[in-house]
Amino acid sequence: MDFELINPKEHKQLFLDNHVIESMKGVKKSLHQPQKWGPVIKSGYQSRISPQWNTEKKIWEWWYMGENIHYTTSTDGEYWEKPSLGLYEWNGSKDNNIVCDPEGDGHQRPFHIIR
């Protein structure tokens, strides 16, 4: 499996363990008290899918399940944008981020992302 190296000066990193740290020589690991934030994405239903890093576009992409299946993007994984895709009409408007036909048969079935 190929992995792309990430420059820690350009991308924030969250080290929950030492798995990707080769050496701690000359480095001090300090933990800070977490800060409570609101929800990252508000939806009527809880998401069952994890965000994915798109190495070509250099963005986070998240296909999540709400009342339908939606798409959202982020450059930093903290702030998310719900682009208006205009693919499917919902409540009389195509100004939404729905990626699967809400009126179609079985739109909540598992789906796959193939690149």
Secondary structure, DSSP 8 states (H G I E B T S, - for coil): -------TTTS----SSSTT-S--TT-------------SS--SS---S--EEETTTTEEEEEEESSSEEEEEESSSSS-B------S-BTTB--S-B-S-TTSTTTTS------
